[in-house]
Amino acid sequence: MNVPFFRVDASGNELRYVREVLESGWLTSGGRVLDFEAAFAEATGAKHAIAVNSCTAALHLACEAAGVGPGSEVLVPSVTFTATAEVVEYLGGLVRIADVDPITGLLTPAIVEAALDAHPEIVCVIPVHLTGTACRMRGTARSPGIIDVCEARGVKVVEDAAHAFPARHSDGTTVGSAVGSVACCFSFYANKTITTGEGGMVTTDDDAIASRIRRMRLHGIDRSAWDRHTRIGAAWEYDVVAPGYKYNLTDLAAAIGLAQLERSDASRDARRGIAARYRERLGHREEFSLPEVESTADSHAWHLFVIRLRPEAGLDRNDFAEELATLGIGTSVHYKPLHHMSVWQKLARIPESGCPDADSWFEGCLSLPLFPSMTPAEIEAVADAVETACTRHRQPAG
């Protein structure tokens, strides 16, 4: 049986809502975007949700609104997609790369604290909620979280939650509530937990930040096209208050997003069930470790299910992935660390000691198929193939 790495589920109201937009005659940013923003704000508990056309755009606008500019130094984890660092470069800032926890691939409060103490010129930190696991953002006086560490030093936080809808923090708050951070940024790319094909969202509780992002996402214009379309009197009049960008989301995309959002809890429950079955089937294997999970049942968004091959098992990750491909199973790797990329070797500030824990994560990580429409037979086929590959593809350790 062939099982792809991902398959889009459009089994709800997607076609109906898209048809309604087409029949309305208004395709760009309008009423459906406003509906999507309101629904997403409610889902995350944020005061504001601003829809954009990608998570890259969301990160760019959030960092710009946070004051990142020429010469600003921003801390990012090495294990992330390149966009997390690229937005800093867009603004003329300086990327400083940090190592990560070798088990989760995440920034930790201790890593952030050490970096800020060693480099007090850092003005912003971008924690990445990798795979659907939330970074430890809040803590206690004795054991502070990332936001606590940053607040104590006057450093701003912009959250990269491309993988993390609908995840929760250990205290039960929703990722995206953005309490304490400047903003939180989500992705609606085709393989994310909800999709608009291409799209993103920024959540924030800060009125000024929200206002700045809304204006900058569409050329710095002080009134949206929808407002000009629906307002009585002087409908054409507008002002450009800053040189902004073309980052707005369309009503067509928002229509898909609304249908996806309606099923987001059920989709998360389906992914959680698949992850649980993987743990049942594969938890006994000594060749790899399974994802670390919080005791809170719904804390993980389960965007990805990442196994980590143990070096002592004598399994090469790339060969293992190729073996699974011959068995019909799609896989992926999240991610090749930034400090391995030629562009960031030239532009970023990398620790002199390198990022050995990011290297450890990368060398062993492999993402298995995980999507809500997986059938029981597909789930078993993936687990069977993994066990077969473990038997077939051993090599001498060392």
Secondary structure as UniProt FT lines:
FT   HELIX           14..24
FT   HELIX           31..44
FT   STRAND          48..52
FT   HELIX           55..65
FT   TURN            66..67
FT   TURN            70..71
FT   STRAND          73..77
FT   HELIX           83..90
FT   TURN            91..92
FT   STRAND          94..98
FT   TURN            102..104
FT   HELIX           109..118
FT   TURN            120..121
FT   STRAND          122..125
FT   HELIX           130..132
FT   HELIX           146..151
FT   TURN            152..154
FT   STRAND          156..160
FT   TURN            162..163
FT   TURN            165..166
FT   TURN            170..171
FT   TURN            175..176
FT   STRAND          183..187
FT   TURN            190..191
FT   STRAND          200..204
FT   HELIX           207..216
FT   TURN            219..220
FT   HELIX           225..230
FT   TURN            235..236
FT   HELIX           251..262
FT   HELIX           264..282
FT   TURN            283..284
FT   STRAND          288..289
FT   TURN            297..298
FT   STRAND          305..309
FT   HELIX           311..313
FT   HELIX           317..326
FT   TURN            327..328
FT   HELIX           338..340
FT   HELIX           342..347
FT   TURN            352..353
FT   HELIX           356..364
FT   STRAND          365..368
FT   TURN            372..373
FT   HELIX           376..392
//
